[in-house]
Amino acid sequence: MWKFLLPAAAFAALVALFVVGLNPARDIHALPSPLIGKAAPQFTLSDVLDANHPVGNASLQGQVYVFNVWATWCAGCRQEHEALLEIAQQKVVPIIGLDWNDDRAKATQWLTQLGNPYNEVGFDNEGRVAIDWGVYGAPETFLVDGQGRVLFKHIAPLTMDVWQQEFLPRIAAAKRGGA
Amino acid sequence: MSRGAPRAALLLALVLGLAAGVASGVDANGQLENPALQARFEDITKQLRCLVCQNESVADSNASLADDLRRQVREMLVAGKTDSEIFDFMTARYGEFVRYNPPLEAKTYLIWGAPFLLLIGGGFAVWRIVRARARLPLDLDDGSPSNEG
């Protein structure tokens, strides 16, 4: 009995390992965020468009919002920009941007030429807020609920498919729960 | 504007204060002036994974995130943080994956134990095979030269 069962079990374990490990849909560089379910890090930065205007997330307590990390040097951010503009038009939740390790003039040009989907954009030229949020590669998009907890993180350019499948259901649930 | 100015002044004061704090512990080459801190800095950054280029350590990587993380480690060392406080800071933000040397705890028992499990499993298999062969009759020699030394 064991002569048959043991190799069969080992083979099944190996198959399971390969199915998970070699799945082409799995992004081997995407890492689960330890922030999920935890309090979103607080920050106060200057507005990328107006150095005298502070931008932070303390005033967003009680609101579901999207936190999008981008930069002008980031090709994926250019790629997701149309989707962000379309999402902003839906006016479902506020979109707060974080301009990461960037140049203020270039970022201003980006927002004026391509359109500005953000309610506000914090200018994080030292990358300190990005470290607090565990950001390792732009674009990254977080969803924060009304209690200020991180609900979800998407590490890749946003698309309308991702928005509809991953974000909208979570936003609807968060708004029901928070109301 | 009138309400923005004091805030900006406060921000500026904070940034300057921070810069002064950093400058006091770091020389022009970015080396910590205290050799003991510099040694700990090198040790810690070698054990942190650069998450942009995941096969490099924070010590080796040229990515700007690695640069920012090195600055963070330096500042925490100057501020008197212990090694474990620095590793906790990193894992709270980037997860266990940021550490090349994961701590021995309930969820990492399998990682640390796997080599020993494999060794025991392999040893058991070898023992079984050797014992099975030992039971074979000795007069198997058919006289073919391939079996001779």
Boltz contact constraints between the chains, C-beta under 6 A:
constraints:
  - contact:
      token1: [A, 31]
      token2: [B, 95]
      max_distance: 6.0
  - contact:
      token1: [A, 31]
      token2: [B, 97]
      max_distance: 6.0
  - contact:
      token1: [A, 34]
      token2: [B, 95]
      max_distance: 6.0
  - contact:
      token1: [A, 52]
      token2: [B, 4]
      max_distance: 6.0
  - contact:
      token1: [A, 52]
      token2: [B, 8]
      max_distance: 6.0
  - contact:
      token1: [A, 54]
      token2: [B, 7]
      max_distance: 6.0
  - contact:
      token1: [A, 101]
      token2: [B, 64]
      max_distance: 6.0
  - contact:
      token1: [A, 127]
      token2: [B, 68]
      max_distance: 6.0
  - contact:
      token1: [A, 131]
      token2: [B, 72]
      max_distance: 6.0
  - contact:
      token1: [A, 134]
      token2: [B, 93]
      max_distance: 6.0
  - contact:
      token1: [A, 134]
      token2: [B, 94]
      max_distance: 6.0
  - contact:
      token1: [A, 136]
      token2: [B, 51]
      max_distance: 6.0
  - contact:
      token1: [A, 136]
      token2: [B, 52]
      max_distance: 6.0
  - contact:
      token1: [A, 136]
      token2: [B, 65]
      max_distance: 6.0
  - contact:
      token1: [A, 137]
      token2: [B, 52]
      max_distance: 6.0
